[in-house]
Amino acid sequence: MASEGELMTERASGVQKARPGEVRVRRALLSVSDKRGLVELARGLRGLDVEIVSTGGTARELSEAGVEVRSIEDFTGFPEIMDGRVKTLHPRLYAGLLARRDDASHLDAAAEQGIEQVDLVCVNLYPFEQTIARGDASEQEAIENIDIGGPTMIRAAAKNSDFAAVLTDPGDYEAVLAELTDTGGRLSLATRRSLAARAFATTARYDAAIAAWFAREEQGLPASFAEAFEKVSDLRYGENPHQQAAYYARVGAPTHLLAGVTQLHGKELSFNNLLDLASARELVEEFGGPACAIVKHNNPCGCAIGETVQDAYERAFACDPQSAYGGVIAVNRRVDEACAEQLGKQFIEVLLAPGYEPAALEVLQAKKNVRLLELAQWPPPSTELEGKPVLGGRLVQERDTVQETRADMRTISARQPTEQEWTDMLFAWVVCRHVRSNAIVLARAGATVGIGAGQMSRVDAVRIAVEKAQQSQPALLAGAALASDAFFPFADGPELAMAAGVAAIIQPGGSVRDEDVIAAVDASGATMVATGRRHFRH
């Protein structure tokens, strides 16, 4: 039993002695920008005889709903000032939140200062992320939407979760109220720890978004790289069926892979589906006219532009029909019935399009397992930093794009390219950036005819690309263009390609053996262009 002195301390301070997880919730502070579920939460708390302390607009909304509210000014004895920039930043609040109820020295300090306990905090933060996501917010508007008191309250309550509970998500209100009702106003340690974990994740995410926004003003790469991610969906499985997986979008990104995407048909997506979808979408976004990209194991196995999307699909598929089986396809035009009939002739894992005619959907939905995705409004391609995980860290770089144009390139062979050869080389060069290194792309008339990807030896990549073309479209090899993502270290690669009929080669140049490579090209009567820039993709 408590001694007479301990009881006097409890009464004088209003901070009651309790063991971890056994605090009866008697006072809650509510301060939210997202008002969903607010009134219902407050009414539920009042029904449990919990005193409600609140701030600004939250207090007004509750008062208008007939909920009895005590103002933060009354609680702290200090007014809200500076247009609300300062309203909860007061030691009376934080002492009430941070006091350990099983520590006599904390209880004595609370009694001496007349501190009142705060048992539950419900806070969600100023909408900084939503503000900058609009794209038209001024710098001052963004700064005024950086919350200071909210994260501080959240962190204080989460730190002291043995004795103070914290709510940051309206989706948790109903379950917390139910537990309080069932237990006479108490929350278990398990619930408190779970809420604290969510709370710290909330503030970490919030601070990462702010840090990323400020870092955009810096020149070069920032000294520190903060990222936060929010789960978008659980996935069917990871790279292999025994691995659990989920898709997370980076907080603060102007768009992400599944933003605006609606799944119209098929099973849930897997880890590998999304990897391939990202590659297919990024490739097809390179082209303004009707285009199709088919990706398998994160490499294009066919890409083409055409008069129509059906034409583009058929030409992309012709590049490597065997590998296209079970592939992920992205097209940048609405799919009509005729195109759907052609698509339906093969097994497709995922199909992404801006839309589908009703008759096309009927045709494609007859395929039980195909995942049909619709992206009605395609956002601009991302230009943000990208990262790749490594052991204990993350490699970060600028996103690679093909910025070099024909005017930036130079012919290094004796023969000048024809206009058609220029067109074919430039198309192959764009596709080549999306192929795993070492990468070789053969193209003719706006379509790939052979792709060699991910080889340790560049000549092997040439051999594979040539073999693919000979298997599927041998007639198109004669006069085809070849793109190589990096220079040729020896003449053997170009010689192999030219022997098969390749007439034009585009590559960065810069090898110590460039003269040998150029001599081989000149000897065959082919033409070669140097871009001056490589595009490795590891």
KEVOPA-249391 format. One record per residue (C-alpha): residue number from 1; residue in one letter; x, y, z. Coordinates in steps of 0.05 Angstrom, whole numbers, plus 32768, in hexadecimal, padded with zeros to 4 digits. Example, Ala and Ser with C-alpha at 12.3 -4.5 7.8 and 13.67 -1.06 7.14 Angstrom:
<nodes>
<1 "A" <80F6 7FA6 809C>>
<2 "S" <8111 7FEB 808F>>
</nodes>
This chain:
<nodes>
<1 "M" <8000 8000 8000>>
<2 "A" <8016 8048 7FF4>>
<3 "S" <802E 806F 8030>>
<4 "E" <800B 80AE 8048>>
<5 "G" <8044 80D7 802B>>
<6 "E" <803E 80B5 7FE7>>
<7 "L" <7FF2 80C1 7FE6>>
<8 "M" <7FFE 810B 7FF6>>
<9 "T" <8030 810F 7FBD>>
<10 "E" <7FFE 80F0 7F8C>>
<11 "R" <7FC6 811F 7FA1>>
<12 "A" <7FF2 815D 7FA0>>
<13 "S" <8012 8150 7F5D>>
<14 "G" <7FDB 812E 7F37>>
<15 "V" <800F 80FB 7F1E>>
<16 "Q" <7FFA 80B9 7F3B>>
<17 "K" <8029 8081 7F4D>>
<18 "A" <8023 8044 7F20>>
<19 "R" <804B 800A 7F05>>
<20 "P" <805C 8006 7EBA>>
<21 "G" <801E 7FF6 7E91>>
<22 "E" <7FEE 8002 7ECB>>
<23 "V" <7FDF 804C 7EC1>>
<24 "R" <7F95 805C 7EC1>>
<25 "V" <7F8A 808E 7E89>>
<26 "R" <7F6C 80CC 7EAA>>
<27 "R" <7F84 8104 7E7D>>
<28 "A" <7F90 8107 7E32>>
<29 "L" <7FAC 813E 7E06>>
<30 "L" <7F8F 8140 7DC0>>
<31 "S" <7FB0 816B 7D8A>>
<32 "V" <7FA6 8154 7D42>>
<33 "S" <7FA8 8170 7CFC>>
<34 "D" <7F84 8133 7CE0>>
<35 "K" <7F3F 8137 7D01>>
<36 "R" <7F27 80F2 7CEA>>
<37 "G" <7F08 80CD 7D25>>
<38 "L" <7F1A 8105 7D55>>
<39 "V" <7ED4 8113 7D71>>
<40 "E" <7EC5 80C8 7D7A>>
<41 "L" <7F07 80BE 7D9E>>
<42 "A" <7EFB 80F9 7DCD>>
<43 "R" <7EB4 80E3 7DDD>>
<44 "G" <7ECD 809D 7DEC>>
<45 "L" <7F02 80B9 7E1B>>
<46 "R" <7ED1 80E7 7E3E>>
<47 "G" <7EA3 80AA 7E47>>
<48 "L" <7EDD 808C 7E6F>>
<49 "D" <7EE3 80CB 7E99>>
<50 "V" <7F23 80E1 7E77>>
<51 "E" <7F31 812B 7E78>>
<52 "I" <7F3E 8148 7E32>>
<53 "V" <7F74 817E 7E2A>>
<54 "S" <7F79 819A 7DE4>>
<55 "T" <7F97 81D0 7DB8>>
<56 "G" <7F80 8202 7D83>>
<57 "G" <7F56 81E6 7D4C>>
<58 "T" <7F4F 81A2 7D6E>>
<59 "A" <7F30 81C2 7DAB>>
<60 "R" <7F00 81EB 7D80>>
<61 "E" <7EE9 81AD 7D5A>>
<62 "L" <7EDD 8187 7D9A>>
<63 "S" <7EB8 81C1 7DBB>>
<64 "E" <7E8B 81C9 7D7E>>
<65 "A" <7E7B 817E 7D83>>
<66 "G" <7E67 8187 7DCC>>
<67 "V" <7EA4 8166 7DEA>>
<68 "E" <7EBE 8185 7E2A>>
<69 "V" <7F05 819E 7E20>>
<70 "R" <7F3A 81BE 7E4B>>
<71 "S" <7F67 81EE 7E25>>
<72 "I" <7FB2 81E5 7E22>>
<73 "E" <7FB9 822C 7E3E>>
<74 "D" <7F93 8218 7E7C>>
<75 "F" <7FBD 81D9 7E84>>
<76 "T" <8001 81FB 7E7C>>
<77 "G" <7FF0 8240 7E95>>
<78 "F" <800F 825D 7E56>>
<79 "P" <7FEA 8276 7E18>>
<80 "E" <7FF2 825E 7DD1>>
<81 "I" <801F 8293 7DAF>>
<82 "M" <8041 82A3 7D6D>>
<83 "D" <8008 828B 7D41>>
<84 "G" <8007 8248 7D64>>
<85 "R" <8052 823A 7D5B>>
<86 "V" <8056 8236 7DA6>>
<87 "K" <801D 8214 7DCB>>
<88 "T" <8031 81D0 7DE8>>
<89 "L" <807B 81DD 7DF4>>
<90 "H" <8077 81E4 7E3F>>
<91 "P" <8098 81BD 7E79>>
<92 "R" <8054 81B3 7E9C>>
<93 "L" <803E 8188 7E62>>
<94 "Y" <807F 8162 7E58>>
<95 "A" <8088 8155 7EA3>>
<96 "G" <8042 8138 7EA3>>
<97 "L" <8054 810C 7E68>>
<98 "L" <809A 80F7 7E7B>>
<99 "A" <8092 80E9 7EC6>>
<100 "R" <809F 80A1 7ED9>>
<101 "R" <8066 808C 7F06>>
<102 "D" <8092 8059 7F2B>>
<103 "D" <80C9 808A 7F3D>>
<104 "A" <80C0 80AF 7F7F>>
<105 "S" <80EF 80E7 7F6A>>
<106 "H" <80C4 80F5 7F2B>>
<107 "L" <8085 80F5 7F55>>
<108 "D" <80A5 8125 7F88>>
<109 "A" <80BC 8154 7F50>>
<110 "A" <8076 8153 7F33>>
<111 "A" <8057 8163 7F77>>
<112 "E" <8088 819C 7F82>>
<113 "Q" <8078 81BC 7F3F>>
<114 "G" <802D 81AD 7F40>>
<115 "I" <8032 8181 7F01>>
<116 "E" <7FF4 815E 7EE7>>
<117 "Q" <7FFC 811A 7EC6>>
<118 "V" <7FEF 810F 7E7C>>
<119 "D" <7FDF 80C7 7E6D>>
<120 "L" <7FCF 80C7 7E23>>
<121 "V" <7FE3 80F3 7DE9>>
<122 "C" <7FBF 80F1 7DA6>>
<123 "V" <7FE6 8118 7D72>>
<124 "N" <7FED 8118 7D27>>
<125 "L" <801B 814A 7D06>>
<126 "Y" <8015 8188 7CDB>>
<127 "P" <800D 8170 7C93>>
<128 "F" <8054 817F 7C7B>>
<129 "E" <8057 8144 7C4B>>
<130 "Q" <8013 8154 7C2C>>
<131 "T" <8027 819D 7C25>>
<132 "I" <8067 8191 7BFE>>
<133 "A" <8046 8159 7BD6>>
<134 "R" <8017 818D 7BB7>>
<135 "G" <8052 81A8 7B90>>
<136 "D" <803C 81F1 7B96>>
<137 "A" <804B 8200 7BDF>>
<138 "S" <8078 823C 7BED>>
<139 "E" <80B5 8233 7C19>>
<140 "Q" <8093 8259 7C51>>
<141 "E" <8055 822E 7C4E>>
<142 "A" <807F 81EF 7C51>>
<143 "I" <80A5 8209 7C8D>>
<144 "E" <8066 821D 7CB3>>
<145 "N" <804E 81D5 7CAA>>
<146 "I" <808A 81BA 7CCF>>
<147 "D" <806E 81A3 7D12>>
<148 "I" <8098 81AE 7D51>>
<149 "G" <806C 81A2 7D8D>>
<150 "G" <8049 8165 7D6E>>
<151 "P" <8088 813B 7D64>>
<152 "T" <80A1 8150 7DA9>>
<153 "M" <8061 8138 7DCB>>
<154 "I" <8061 80F8 7DA4>>
<155 "R" <80A9 80E8 7DB5>>
<156 "A" <80A0 80F9 7DFF>>
<157 "A" <8063 80CC 7E06>>
<158 "A" <8084 8094 7DDE>>
<159 "K" <80C4 8098 7E08>>
<160 "N" <809A 8091 7E47>>
<161 "S" <806C 805C 7E2A>>
<162 "D" <806C 8034 7E6C>>
<163 "F" <8041 806C 7E89>>
<164 "A" <8029 8098 7E4E>>
<165 "A" <8007 8080 7E0F>>
<166 "V" <800B 80A0 7DCA>>
<167 "L" <7FDC 809E 7D8F>>
<168 "T" <7FF2 80B7 7D4B>>
<169 "D" <7FC4 8092 7D1A>>
<170 "P" <7F78 809A 7D17>>
<171 "G" <7F76 8051 7D03>>
<172 "D" <7F8B 803F 7D4A>>
<173 "Y" <7F55 8066 7D6F>>
<174 "E" <7F1F 8031 7D6F>>
<175 "A" <7F4C 7FF9 7D8A>>
<176 "V" <7F6A 8025 7DC0>>
<177 "L" <7F25 803C 7DD7>>
<178 "A" <7F0D 7FF4 7DD9>>
<179 "E" <7F48 7FDE 7E04>>
<180 "L" <7F3E 8019 7E34>>
<181 "T" <7EF5 8007 7E3A>>
<182 "D" <7F03 7FBD 7E48>>
<183 "T" <7F3A 7FCA 7E7B>>
<184 "G" <7F1E 8004 7EA4>>
<185 "G" <7F48 8039 7E82>>
<186 "R" <7F8B 8014 7E7D>>
<187 "L" <7FB7 8001 7E42>>
<188 "S" <7FE4 7FC5 7E44>>
<189 "L" <802F 7FCB 7E3D>>
<190 "A" <802B 7FA6 7DFB>>
<191 "T" <7FFB 7FD9 7DDF>>
<192 "R" <8024 8013 7DFA>>
<193 "R" <8064 7FF8 7DDA>>
<194 "S" <8041 7FEC 7D98>>
<195 "L" <8026 8033 7D98>>
<196 "A" <806B 804E 7DAB>>
<197 "A" <808B 802A 7D71>>
<198 "R" <8059 8048 7D41>>
<199 "A" <8064 808C 7D61>>
<200 "F" <80AF 808C 7D57>>
<201 "A" <80A6 8073 7D10>>
<202 "T" <8077 80AE 7D04>>
<203 "T" <80A9 80E2 7D1C>>
<204 "A" <80E2 80C0 7CF7>>
<205 "R" <80BA 80C1 7CB7>>
<206 "Y" <80A6 810A 7CC2>>
<207 "D" <80ED 8121 7CD0>>
<208 "A" <8108 80FB 7C94>>
<209 "A" <80D6 811E 7C66>>
<210 "I" <80EB 8162 7C82>>
<211 "A" <8135 8151 7C7C>>
<212 "A" <812C 813A 7C34>>
<213 "W" <8108 817B 7C23>>
<214 "F" <8140 81A6 7C40>>
<215 "A" <8175 817A 7C1F>>
<216 "R" <8158 818A 7BDA>>
<217 "E" <8175 81D0 7BE2>>
<218 "E" <81BC 81B5 7BEB>>
<219 "Q" <81ED 81AE 7BB3>>
<220 "G" <8205 8167 7BA6>>
<221 "L" <81F5 812D 7BD4>>
<222 "P" <81E1 813E 7C1C>>
<223 "A" <820F 812F 7C57>>
<224 "S" <81DA 8101 7C73>>
<225 "F" <81A4 80DB 7C4F>>
<226 "A" <8163 80D1 7C76>>
<227 "E" <812B 80A7 7C5A>>
<228 "A" <80E8 8090 7C75>>
<229 "F" <80B8 8060 7C54>>
<230 "E" <806F 8050 7C5D>>
<231 "K" <8051 800D 7C4E>>
<232 "V" <8024 800E 7C11>>
<233 "S" <8012 7FC5 7C0F>>
<234 "D" <8026 7F7F 7C23>>
<235 "L" <803F 7F55 7BE9>>
<236 "R" <802E 7F0E 7BD5>>
<237 "Y" <8076 7EFA 7BE5>>
<238 "G" <80BD 7F12 7BDC>>
<239 "E" <80F1 7EFE 7BA9>>
<240 "N" <80E1 7EB6 7BBD>>
<241 "P" <80A0 7E99 7BD8>>
<242 "H" <80BD 7E8D 7C1D>>
<243 "Q" <80CE 7ED7 7C27>>
<244 "Q" <809B 7F08 7C43>>
<245 "A" <809A 7F4B 7C21>>
<246 "A" <8077 7F8F 7C1F>>
<247 "Y" <807B 7FCD 7BF3>>
<248 "Y" <808D 800E 7C15>>
<249 "A" <808B 8053 7BF5>>
<250 "R" <80BE 8088 7C08>>
<251 "V" <80A0 80BF 7C31>>
<252 "G" <80A2 8102 7C0D>>
<253 "A" <80AD 80E6 7BC8>>
<254 "P" <8083 810B 7B93>>
<255 "T" <806C 80C8 7B79>>
<256 "H" <807B 807E 7B81>>
<257 "L" <8073 803E 7B59>>
<258 "L" <802B 802F 7B6D>>
<259 "A" <8012 8077 7B76>>
<260 "G" <7FD2 807D 7B4E>>
<261 "V" <7FD5 8035 7B38>>
<262 "T" <7F94 800C 7B3D>>
<263 "Q" <7F95 7FC0 7B39>>
<264 "L" <7F5A 7FAA 7B0E>>
<265 "H" <7F66 7F5F 7B0E>>
<266 "G" <7F92 7F27 7B26>>
<267 "K" <7FB7 7F0F 7B63>>
<268 "E" <7FDB 7F3C 7B93>>
<269 "L" <801F 7F55 7B7C>>
<270 "S" <8061 7F36 7B90>>
<271 "F" <80A5 7F53 7B9E>>
<272 "N" <80C0 7F3E 7B59>>
<273 "N" <8081 7F59 7B37>>
<274 "L" <8090 7F9F 7B52>>
<275 "L" <80DA 7F9C 7B41>>
<276 "D" <80C9 7F8B 7AF9>>
<277 "L" <808F 7FBD 7AF8>>
<278 "A" <80BF 7FF5 7B0C>>
<279 "S" <80EF 7FE3 7AD4>>
<280 "A" <80B8 7FDD 7A9F>>
<281 "R" <8097 801E 7AB4>>
<282 "E" <80D8 8045 7AB5>>
<283 "L" <80EA 802C 7A6F>>
<284 "V" <80A7 803A 7A4F>>
<285 "E" <80A7 8080 7A6D>>
<286 "E" <80E3 8090 7A40>>
<287 "F" <80B6 8095 7A03>>
<288 "G" <8081 80C7 79EF>>
<289 "G" <8060 809D 79B9>>
<290 "P" <803D 805A 79C1>>
<291 "A" <8070 802C 79E3>>
<292 "C" <8074 7FE9 7A06>>
<293 "A" <80A8 7FCB 7A35>>
<294 "I" <80AA 7F82 7A49>>
<295 "V" <80D5 7F71 7A85>>
<296 "K" <80EC 7F2E 7AA1>>
<297 "H" <8118 7F27 7ADF>>
<298 "N" <8123 7F72 7AE1>>
<299 "N" <813E 7F76 7A99>>
<300 "P" <8119 7F8A 7A5A>>
<301 "C" <810F 7F50 7A2B>>
<302 "G" <80EB 7F7C 79F8>>
<303 "C" <80DC 7FC5 79ED>>
<304 "A" <80BF 7FEA 79B2>>
<305 "I" <809B 8028 799A>>
<306 "G" <8065 8024 7965>>
<307 "E" <802B 8044 7941>>
<308 "T" <7FFC 8027 7975>>
<309 "V" <8006 8006 79B8>>
<310 "Q" <7FF4 7FC4 7999>>
<311 "D" <802A 7FCE 7964>>
<312 "A" <805C 7FE0 799B>>
<313 "Y" <8049 7FA2 79C4>>
<314 "E" <804E 7F72 7989>>
<315 "R" <8092 7F8D 7975>>
<316 "A" <80AC 7F8B 79BD>>
<317 "F" <8092 7F44 79C6>>
<318 "A" <80B4 7F2E 7985>>
<319 "C" <80F9 7F3E 79A3>>
<320 "D" <80F9 7F03 79D2>>
<321 "P" <80B6 7EDD 79D5>>
<322 "Q" <80D3 7EA6 7A00>>
<323 "S" <80EB 7ED5 7A37>>
<324 "A" <80AC 7EFF 7A33>>
<325 "Y" <8085 7EC4 7A4F>>
<326 "G" <806F 7ED8 7A96>>
<327 "G" <808B 7F1E 7A8E>>
<328 "V" <8075 7F61 7AA8>>
<329 "I" <805B 7F91 7A72>>
<330 "A" <8052 7FDC 7A73>>
<331 "V" <8031 8003 7A3B>>
<332 "N" <8025 804E 7A39>>
<333 "R" <7FE4 804F 7A13>>
<334 "R" <7F9D 8036 7A22>>
<335 "V" <7F93 7FEC 7A10>>
<336 "D" <7F5B 7FDE 79DF>>
<337 "E" <7F3A 7F9B 79D0>>
<338 "A" <7F67 7F8A 7995>>
<339 "C" <7FA5 7F96 79BE>>
<340 "A" <7F88 7F6E 79F8>>
<341 "E" <7F7C 7F33 79C9>>
<342 "Q" <7FC6 7F33 79B7>>
<343 "L" <7FDC 7F3B 79FF>>
<344 "G" <7FAE 7F02 7A14>>
<345 "K" <7FD4 7ED1 79E8>>
<346 "Q" <800E 7ECD 7A19>>
<347 "F" <8016 7EC5 7A64>>
<348 "I" <8020 7F08 7A85>>
<349 "E" <8030 7F13 7ACE>>
<350 "V" <8020 7F5E 7AD1>>
<351 "L" <8005 7F90 7A9E>>
<352 "L" <8007 7FDB 7AAC>>
<353 "A" <7FE2 800B 7A7F>>
<354 "P" <7FC2 8051 7A84>>
<355 "G" <7F7E 8030 7A79>>
<356 "Y" <7F56 7FF8 7A59>>
<357 "E" <7F19 7FF8 7A2C>>
<358 "P" <7EE0 7FCF 7A4C>>
<359 "A" <7EE5 7F9A 7A16>>
<360 "A" <7F31 7F96 7A21>>
<361 "L" <7F27 7F8C 7A6B>>
<362 "E" <7EF5 7F54 7A5D>>
<363 "V" <7F28 7F30 7A32>>
<364 "L" <7F62 7F38 7A63>>
<365 "Q" <7F39 7F27 7AA1>>
<366 "A" <7F2B 7EE3 7A83>>
<367 "K" <7F74 7ED5 7A96>>
<368 "K" <7F6F 7EC1 7ADF>>
<369 "N" <7FB4 7ED4 7AF7>>
<370 "V" <7FC8 7F11 7ACF>>
<371 "R" <7FCE 7F4F 7AFB>>
<372 "L" <7FAF 7F8A 7AD7>>
<373 "L" <7FC6 7FCE 7AEF>>
<374 "E" <7FAC 8011 7AD9>>
<375 "L" <7FD1 8053 7AE0>>
<376 "A" <7FA3 8088 7AC5>>
<377 "Q" <7FD0 80C4 7AD2>>
<378 "W" <801A 80B6 7AC6>>
<379 "P" <8045 80E5 7AF0>>
<380 "P" <8087 8101 7AD6>>
<381 "P" <80C2 80D3 7ADE>>
<382 "S" <80E6 80D9 7B21>>
<383 "T" <8128 80FF 7B24>>
<384 "E" <8136 80F3 7B6E>>
<385 "L" <8171 80D1 7B8D>>
<386 "E" <8170 8086 7B8C>>
<387 "G" <818F 8054 7BBC>>
<388 "K" <81A4 800C 7BBC>>
<389 "P" <81AD 7FE4 7BFC>>
<390 "V" <81F2 7FC7 7C0E>>
<391 "L" <820A 7FA5 7C4D>>
<392 "G" <81FB 7FD4 7C86>>
<393 "G" <81EF 8010 7C5A>>
<394 "R" <81D2 802E 7C1B>>
<395 "L" <81F2 8048 7BDC>>
<396 "V" <81D2 8088 7BC3>>
<397 "Q" <81D8 80A9 7B7F>>
<398 "E" <81B5 80D7 7B4F>>
<399 "R" <8184 80B3 7B22>>
<400 "D" <81A3 80A2 7ADF>>
<401 "T" <8182 80BF 7AA2>>
<402 "V" <8194 80C3 7A58>>
<403 "Q" <81A0 810E 7A50>>
<404 "E" <81D1 810B 7A17>>
<405 "T" <81B4 811A 79D3>>
<406 "R" <81CB 810E 798C>>
<407 "A" <81EC 8153 798D>>
<408 "D" <8218 813C 79C8>>
<409 "M" <8230 80FE 79A3>>
<410 "R" <8267 80F5 796F>>
<411 "T" <8272 80C5 7937>>
<412 "I" <82B5 80A2 7941>>
<413 "S" <82B3 8074 7904>>
<414 "A" <82C4 8085 78BD>>
<415 "R" <827D 807C 78A5>>
<416 "Q" <8247 80AC 78BD>>
<417 "P" <8205 808E 78D5>>
<418 "T" <81C7 8093 78AA>>
<419 "E" <818A 80B5 78C8>>
<420 "Q" <8169 8071 78D4>>
<421 "E" <81A8 8058 78F7>>
<422 "W" <81A8 8095 7924>>
<423 "T" <815F 8088 7935>>
<424 "D" <816D 803F 7945>>
<425 "M" <81AB 804E 796D>>
<426 "L" <8189 8083 7998>>
<427 "F" <814E 8054 79A6>>
<428 "A" <817E 801C 79BA>>
<429 "W" <81A6 804C 79E5>>
<430 "V" <8168 805F 7A0D>>
<431 "V" <8154 8016 7A17>>
<432 "C" <819B 8003 7A2A>>
<433 "R" <819A 802E 7A69>>
<434 "H" <8163 8001 7A84>>
<435 "V" <8188 7FC0 7A79>>
<436 "R" <81B5 7FA1 7AAF>>
<437 "S" <81FF 7FA9 7AA1>>
<438 "N" <8224 7F91 7A7A>>
<439 "A" <81ED 7FA5 7A49>>
<440 "I" <81E6 7F9E 79FE>>
<441 "V" <81A7 7FB1 79D7>>
<442 "L" <819B 7FA3 798E>>
<443 "A" <8163 7FCC 796D>>
<444 "R" <8143 7FD8 792A>>
<445 "A" <810C 800A 7917>>
<446 "G" <80F7 801C 795E>>
<447 "A" <80F7 7FD6 797B>>
<448 "T" <812A 7FAA 799F>>
<449 "V" <813F 7F6C 7979>>
<450 "G" <816F 7F4F 79AB>>
<451 "I" <8185 7F5F 79F3>>
<452 "G" <81C2 7F45 7A19>>
<453 "A" <81BE 7F56 7A63>>
<454 "G" <81E4 7F4F 7AA3>>
<455 "Q" <8222 7F2C 7A89>>
<456 "M" <8267 7F30 7AAA>>
<457 "S" <8287 7F33 7A64>>
<458 "R" <8270 7F66 7A31>>
<459 "V" <827E 7F37 79F6>>
<460 "D" <8250 7F04 7A17>>
<461 "A" <8219 7F38 7A1B>>
<462 "V" <8223 7F44 79D0>>
<463 "R" <8220 7EFA 79C2>>
<464 "I" <81DF 7EF1 79E9>>
<465 "A" <81BE 7F2E 79C7>>
<466 "V" <81D2 7F13 7982>>
<467 "E" <81B9 7ECC 7993>>
<468 "K" <8177 7EE8 79AC>>
<469 "A" <816E 7F0E 796A>>
<470 "Q" <8182 7ED2 7940>>
<471 "Q" <814E 7EA8 7965>>
<472 "S" <8114 7ED8 795F>>
<473 "Q" <8120 7F0B 7927>>
<474 "P" <815D 7EF8 78FE>>
<475 "A" <8146 7F22 78C3>>
<476 "L" <814B 7F62 78ED>>
<477 "L" <8193 7F57 7900>>
<478 "A" <81AD 7F6F 78BD>>
<479 "G" <81B4 7FBA 78C5>>
<480 "A" <81A2 7FBB 7910>>
<481 "A" <81BE 7FEC 7941>>
<482 "L" <81E3 7FD8 7981>>
<483 "A" <81E8 7FFF 79C2>>
<484 "S" <821A 7FEF 79F8>>
<485 "D" <8213 800E 7A3D>>
<486 "A" <825F 8015 7A45>>
<487 "F" <829B 8015 7A16>>
<488 "F" <82B5 7FD7 79F4>>
<489 "P" <82F8 7FC3 7A13>>
<490 "F" <8309 7F99 79D6>>
<491 "A" <82F2 7F95 798D>>
<492 "D" <82D6 7F4F 7996>>
<493 "G" <8290 7F67 79AB>>
<494 "P" <8285 7F95 796F>>
<495 "E" <82A4 7F61 7940>>
<496 "L" <8273 7F2C 7959>>
<497 "A" <8238 7F5B 794F>>
<498 "M" <824D 7F74 790A>>
<499 "A" <8258 7F2D 78F2>>
<500 "A" <820F 7F21 7902>>
<501 "G" <81F9 7F5E 78DA>>
<502 "V" <81FB 7F99 790B>>
<503 "A" <8209 7FD8 78E3>>
<504 "A" <8209 800F 7918>>
<505 "I" <8226 8011 795F>>
<506 "I" <821C 8044 7997>>
<507 "Q" <8248 8041 79D5>>
<508 "P" <8268 8072 7A06>>
<509 "G" <82B0 806B 79EB>>
<510 "G" <82ED 8077 7A16>>
<511 "S" <830F 8034 7A15>>
<512 "V" <835B 8032 7A0F>>
<513 "R" <834E 8005 79D3>>
<514 "D" <831C 8033 79B0>>
<515 "E" <8349 8035 7973>>
<516 "D" <8346 7FEA 796C>>
<517 "V" <82FA 7FEB 7973>>
<518 "I" <82F3 8024 7940>>
<519 "A" <8320 8000 790F>>
<520 "A" <82F5 7FC1 7913>>
<521 "V" <82B6 7FEA 7906>>
<522 "D" <82D6 800E 78CB>>
<523 "A" <82EE 7FCC 78AE>>
<524 "S" <82A7 7FB1 78AE>>
<525 "G" <8288 7FF0 7890>>
<526 "A" <825D 7FFC 78CE>>
<527 "T" <8255 803E 78F3>>
<528 "M" <8261 804F 793B>>
<529 "V" <824D 8088 7969>>
<530 "A" <826C 809B 79AD>>
<531 "T" <823D 80B9 79E1>>
<532 "G" <8272 80CD 7A13>>
<533 "R" <8248 80B2 7A4D>>
<534 "R" <823C 806C 7A67>>
<535 "H" <81FD 8051 7A88>>
<536 "F" <820D 8016 7AB6>>
<537 "R" <81D2 7FF8 7ADB>>
<538 "H" <81E6 7FC8 7B12>>
</nodes>
